[in-house]
Amino acid sequence: MTDALSSPQSPSPLSPAAQAEAARYALLRRLAPSIRHHLVVNLQPIGMIYEVMDRRLRAPQPDLAQLHDSAHKINGFARAALGSCLDVVTWLAPEEGAAVAFEAGVAECLGLLATSLGFRGYALRDETGKQPRTVRRAAIRNVLTAALLHLTDELPPPGELVLEARAGATGMELLLTLQAVTGDPVIHGERGYRALEWTDLEALAAAESTILVRPDARSISLLFPWADPSPL
């Protein structure tokens, strides 16, 4: 009789929720360097302003107006840094039902990834235009950034990511196309962690109720449902 304890056991397939959770973890690991950069953007000037204030305070007759202006700038950067820290928390634990104007959501995702993608040899061209209607913030954050990373993981640089949008009855359709470009040889930057697979993107899209289509090898189509009521 075969010993049940010695029999090889095939791993149990992950549930859709578990697949989405694993994909979200991989995505956050890939986004971590960009998020860290955005966190320190508003902190770095504070040290510089402090050094200027310190020199001015050592003057025989400090200019109080200049000191007040420097203190005001430090306060502004500190508030912005606090806002960035609180915003990062919503990447880790999305606010239930939070919505964002589509154009603002696209700008947020592109602003987060532009520098890291640029180092890897990819340019961004946003042709989505003015799109004020809202979509779920977690959906556009997770699925759009994952789609951008997936395309650049699959297709070598140099290239240009072009984003086009079209409003429909049920949501906003976003088409991502990675166009090959000619240029100088690219020094490949480190991806960090692992590549995002198509299955990761499928899991994230399903979890965020986003329709995902692959028209061809260089394009990804996403349909984000509207978060606001249809206009009358």
C-alpha positions as CSV (number, residue, x, y, z in Angstrom):
1,M,0.0,0.0,0.0
2,T,1.4,3.4,-1.0
3,D,2.2,5.7,1.9
4,A,0.0,8.8,1.5
5,L,2.6,10.9,3.2
6,S,5.2,10.0,0.6
7,S,3.0,10.6,-2.4
8,P,3.8,13.8,-4.4
9,Q,1.2,16.4,-4.0
10,S,0.5,18.9,-6.8
11,P,0.1,22.5,-5.5
12,S,-3.4,23.7,-5.2
13,P,-4.4,26.4,-7.7
14,L,-4.7,29.8,-6.3
15,S,-8.1,31.4,-6.0
16,P,-8.7,34.6,-8.1
17,A,-8.4,36.7,-4.9
18,A,-5.1,35.1,-4.1
19,Q,-3.8,35.6,-7.6
20,A,-4.8,39.3,-7.5
21,E,-3.1,39.6,-4.1
22,A,0.1,38.1,-5.4
23,A,0.0,40.3,-8.5
24,R,-0.6,43.4,-6.4
25,Y,2.4,42.5,-4.2
26,A,4.6,42.1,-7.3
27,L,3.4,45.4,-8.7
28,L,4.1,47.3,-5.5
29,R,7.6,45.8,-5.3
30,R,8.2,47.1,-8.8
31,L,6.7,50.5,-8.0
32,A,8.6,50.9,-4.7
33,P,11.7,52.8,-6.1
34,S,9.4,55.3,-7.9
35,I,7.2,55.7,-4.8
36,R,10.3,56.3,-2.7
37,H,11.6,58.9,-5.1
38,H,8.3,60.8,-4.9
39,L,8.4,60.7,-1.1
40,V,11.7,62.4,-0.9
41,V,11.0,65.0,-3.5
42,N,9.4,67.4,-1.0
43,L,11.9,66.5,1.9
44,Q,15.1,67.3,0.1
45,P,14.5,71.1,-0.2
46,I,13.8,71.4,3.5
47,G,17.4,70.6,4.3
48,M,18.6,73.1,1.7
49,I,16.3,75.9,3.0
50,Y,17.5,75.1,6.6
51,E,21.1,75.7,5.6
52,V,20.2,79.0,4.1
53,M,18.2,80.0,7.2
54,D,21.2,79.0,9.4
55,R,23.5,81.3,7.5
56,R,21.1,84.2,7.7
57,L,20.6,83.7,11.4
58,R,24.3,84.1,11.9
59,A,24.3,87.5,10.3
60,P,24.8,90.5,12.6
61,Q,21.3,91.8,11.7
62,P,19.2,89.0,10.3
63,D,16.6,89.9,7.7
64,L,13.4,88.9,9.4
65,A,11.4,89.1,6.2
66,Q,13.7,86.6,4.5
67,L,13.7,84.3,7.5
68,H,9.9,84.4,7.5
69,D,9.8,83.6,3.8
70,S,12.2,80.6,4.4
71,A,10.1,79.3,7.3
72,H,7.0,79.6,5.1
73,K,8.7,77.5,2.4
74,I,9.7,74.8,4.9
75,N,6.1,74.7,6.1
76,G,4.9,74.3,2.6
77,F,7.3,71.5,1.7
78,A,6.6,69.7,5.1
79,R,2.8,69.8,4.3
80,A,3.5,68.4,0.8
81,A,5.7,65.7,2.2
82,L,3.0,64.7,4.7
83,G,0.4,64.6,1.9
84,S,2.7,62.3,-0.1
85,C,3.1,60.0,2.8
86,L,-0.6,59.8,3.4
87,D,-1.1,59.2,-0.3
88,V,1.4,56.3,-0.3
89,V,-0.8,54.6,2.3
90,T,-3.6,54.5,-0.2
91,W,-1.5,52.6,-2.6
92,L,-1.1,49.9,0.1
93,A,-4.7,50.1,1.3
94,P,-6.9,51.7,-1.3
95,E,-9.8,53.8,0.0
96,E,-13.1,52.0,-0.6
97,G,-15.0,53.7,-3.5
98,A,-12.4,56.4,-4.1
99,A,-12.7,57.9,-7.5
100,V,-10.5,60.2,-9.6
101,A,-10.9,62.1,-12.8
102,F,-9.6,59.9,-15.6
103,E,-7.1,62.5,-16.8
104,A,-5.8,63.1,-13.3
105,G,-5.5,59.3,-12.8
106,V,-3.5,58.9,-16.0
107,A,-1.2,61.9,-15.1
108,E,-0.6,60.4,-11.6
109,C,0.5,57.0,-13.0
110,L,2.7,58.5,-15.7
111,G,4.2,61.0,-13.3
112,L,5.1,58.1,-11.0
113,L,6.8,55.9,-13.7
114,A,8.2,58.5,-16.1
115,T,11.6,58.7,-14.5
116,S,12.2,55.0,-14.1
117,L,10.9,54.2,-17.6
118,G,13.1,56.9,-19.0
119,F,16.2,55.3,-17.4
120,R,15.2,52.0,-19.0
121,G,14.9,53.7,-22.5
122,Y,11.2,54.3,-22.8
123,A,9.5,57.6,-23.5
124,L,5.8,58.4,-22.7
125,R,3.4,60.3,-24.9
126,D,0.0,61.1,-23.4
127,E,-2.7,61.7,-26.1
128,T,-5.7,61.0,-23.9
129,G,-6.7,64.6,-23.8
130,K,-9.0,66.3,-21.3
131,Q,-11.2,63.5,-19.7
132,P,-12.9,64.9,-16.6
133,R,-15.3,62.0,-15.9
134,T,-14.2,59.7,-13.0
135,V,-13.1,56.1,-12.7
136,R,-12.1,54.1,-9.6
137,R,-8.7,55.3,-8.4
138,A,-7.5,51.9,-7.4
139,A,-8.4,50.5,-10.8
140,I,-6.5,53.0,-12.9
141,R,-3.5,52.9,-10.4
142,N,-3.1,49.2,-10.3
143,V,-4.1,48.2,-13.9
144,L,-2.5,51.1,-15.8
145,T,0.8,50.9,-14.0
146,A,0.9,47.1,-14.4
147,A,0.1,47.4,-18.1
148,L,2.9,49.9,-18.6
149,L,5.4,47.7,-16.8
150,H,4.3,44.6,-18.6
151,L,4.7,46.1,-22.0
152,T,8.2,47.4,-21.2
153,D,9.1,44.1,-19.6
154,E,8.2,42.2,-22.8
155,L,9.5,44.6,-25.5
156,P,13.1,45.9,-25.5
157,P,14.0,49.6,-25.6
158,P,14.2,52.1,-27.0
159,G,10.5,52.7,-27.4
160,E,7.7,55.2,-26.9
161,L,4.6,54.4,-25.0
162,V,1.6,56.1,-26.5
163,L,-1.7,56.4,-24.6
164,E,-5.0,57.1,-26.4
165,A,-8.4,57.3,-24.8
166,R,-12.0,57.1,-26.0
167,A,-15.1,57.6,-23.8
168,G,-17.8,55.0,-24.1
169,A,-21.2,54.4,-22.6
170,T,-19.9,52.1,-19.9
171,G,-16.4,53.4,-19.3
172,M,-13.2,54.9,-20.6
173,E,-11.3,52.8,-23.1
174,L,-7.5,53.3,-22.9
175,L,-5.2,52.0,-25.6
176,L,-1.5,51.6,-24.8
177,T,0.9,51.1,-27.7
178,L,4.6,50.6,-27.4
179,Q,6.1,51.9,-30.6
180,A,9.7,51.0,-31.5
181,V,11.9,54.0,-32.1
182,T,15.4,54.5,-33.5
183,G,18.1,56.0,-31.3
184,D,21.3,55.6,-29.5
185,P,22.0,52.3,-27.7
186,V,20.2,52.2,-24.4
187,I,21.9,51.4,-21.1
188,H,19.4,48.9,-19.7
189,G,18.3,49.9,-16.2
190,E,17.6,47.3,-13.6
191,R,13.9,46.2,-13.5
192,G,14.1,45.3,-9.8
193,Y,12.2,42.3,-8.4
194,R,10.5,40.2,-11.2
195,A,8.9,40.9,-14.5
196,L,5.1,41.3,-14.5
197,E,3.5,38.5,-16.5
198,W,0.3,38.7,-18.5
199,T,-1.4,36.5,-15.8
200,D,-0.6,39.2,-13.2
201,L,-2.3,41.8,-15.4
202,E,-5.3,39.5,-15.9
203,A,-5.6,39.0,-12.2
204,L,-5.4,42.7,-11.4
205,A,-7.9,43.6,-14.1
206,A,-10.4,41.0,-12.9
207,A,-10.1,42.2,-9.3
208,E,-10.7,45.9,-10.4
209,S,-13.6,45.0,-12.8
210,T,-11.5,46.3,-15.8
211,I,-11.8,44.7,-19.2
212,L,-8.4,43.7,-20.6
213,V,-7.7,43.0,-24.3
214,R,-4.5,42.3,-26.2
215,P,-5.1,43.6,-29.8
216,D,-1.6,42.7,-30.8
217,A,1.9,42.1,-29.4
218,R,2.6,45.8,-28.9
219,S,-0.7,47.0,-27.6
220,I,-3.0,46.6,-24.6
221,S,-6.6,47.9,-24.4
222,L,-8.2,48.6,-21.0
223,L,-11.8,49.6,-20.3
224,F,-12.2,51.3,-17.0
225,P,-15.9,51.4,-15.8
226,W,-17.2,54.9,-14.9
227,A,-17.3,55.7,-11.2
228,D,-19.8,58.6,-11.7
229,P,-23.4,58.4,-13.0
230,S,-23.9,58.8,-16.7
231,P,-24.6,62.4,-17.6
232,L,-28.2,63.1,-18.5
